[in-house]
Amino acid sequence: MRLALLFLTLALVSGQARKFYADDPLDREPPPRPANDVKNRKLSDYFDLFSHQFGKTGERQPEKGPRIPAGAVNTLGEAMQSSWWEKRHYYRTMTNEELARGPGQGTPPADGPLTVISAKTEGITPGFVMLDSSKRRFFVKFDPLTNPEMATAADSITSRIYYALGYNVPQNYIIQFDDDRLVLGEDVSVRDSRGRPRKMTRHDLYLIMSKVPKTREGFYRATASLSLPGKPVGPPRYYGMRADDPNDVVPHEHRRDQRALHIPAAWVAHDDSRAINNLDVVAEEGGVKFVKHYQLDFGSTLGSASQKANSPRSGIYFFDLKQSAVNLFSLGLYVPYWQRANYPDFPSVGRFEWKQFDPEKWVPEYPNPAFLNRLPDDEFWGAKQVMSFTDDNVRAIVETGALSDKKAEAWLIECLIHRRDKIGRAYFAKLLPFDRFAVRNSRLEWVDLSEKHGFGSAGPVSIEWASFDNESERRTAIPSAGTQAVPPMAGNAYLVADIASRKTPAHKISVYLRKRNAETEIVGIDRQW
């Protein structure tokens, strides 16, 4: 019954008996059913690249005909809270302290010894897993020698941004320590050059740390990511559903909370936003096991590519046949927009800028089916949340990156503020950017987000009222009503207000009102563009 109700509210089925049900609008997906047989799965990074770049993963929007609307939304067009996403900053303004704290309680690794229990010795920037003196398990990652502070700052800042946007992220802390705090655990093994396991020695630990930059004070700086509670079962894809998860009922490429991720990814230049950098975990609450979905690995954001500064080509696909053809037939005379970008010399930031940034042109390293399926209402939902970060909010979060070069920190703040505003201008213009609808003193009120953020009013608008039959969805016009004043309503009745832009008549919002128990409430919002 609950799943049937969920499908109805997701608007993924046709032939509904009525438009609204007694419990609309739903704020949260139904409580999860037990997920007791979820298998761990691994995804090949190379297969993921080639299948997305040269194949067609997931269901895509049709070239002609009706578009596929977003799922996992309620009748207000809001993503429902779930194991994917929770209402946070836009819906309940977080303080600067809360934004800086992020998902944890401000509890980095405890003082005392840091015991290495497993290690990764290969690669340019190796890392290890450790236990602090309280026996909490942390994954430890470092900056490259060429760019001290870059990846660790990006991880700290972006994880807090994504958390405030509502996504599940690990607790990431920037820590500093010296050699004396490192202790090698018992029976820790590493693999030799031939891939054969052997016991790890103190010399192996020395080799790891020789690839890590030190601060001026002689400390190592790292990101310590607290182990997630639950059993890891591999990454969620950006398309399809997990067959072993009974609660996964909406294709990921059609979830609003996944489609709209393109917007914050563009904001922070998260071009490495691929499935393999996320993680599903079997969590348990109230005695019920369920799959919880996490966003991970933010070291490749804000101009960082984790092991080096990001490529100047960041924001375009690895392989772009159209772009290659343009370069070929222009004999190399055409200069793509990304080549016109100038990057200040800030090793702790990498390559990050705002003047050439275009949120409409930005794409990750290879096609993401959820991002490609986004529609203007998905973009609006993502953009309104990005725009909810004030300049002071941005500063507070960037300060968690603990950059020693204050000019680099100021540049990062400047870029995030300007990129944020470009996002708001781009996506608020695609539809009527009204939100936070409410009935106050018998008037229908709303907030013009374009005007609120200084982009100019989206008005003037026209308003047409009609009574609404919830069973047949038949409308009966109320000719005398044409203002924000709500017409008189009988008990258990519905009204609909059609609000249309006089500048762009195709931009419309239908707001549905229901009177119940003498209270008038907003029960539905439909957007057109």
Secondary structure by P-SEA (a helix, b strand, c coil): caaaaaaaaaccccccccccccccccccccccccccbbbbbbbbaaaaaaaaaccccccccccccccccccccccccccccccccccccccccccaaaaaacccccccccccbbbbccccccccbbbbbbcccccbbbbbbbbccccccaaaaaaaaaaaaaaaacccccbbbbbbbcccccccccbbbbbccccccccccaaaaaaaaccccccccbbbbbbbbcccccccccccccccccccccccccccccccccccaaaaaaaacccccccccccccccccccbbbbbbbbcccccccccccccccccccccccccaaaaaaaaaacccccccccccccccccccccccccccccccccccccccccccccaaaaaaaaaaaacccaaaaaaaaaacccccaaaaaaaaaaaaaaaaaaaaaccccccccccccccccccccccccccccccccccbbbbbbbbcccccbbbbcccccccccccccccbbbbbbbbbcccccbbbbbbbbbcccccccccccccc
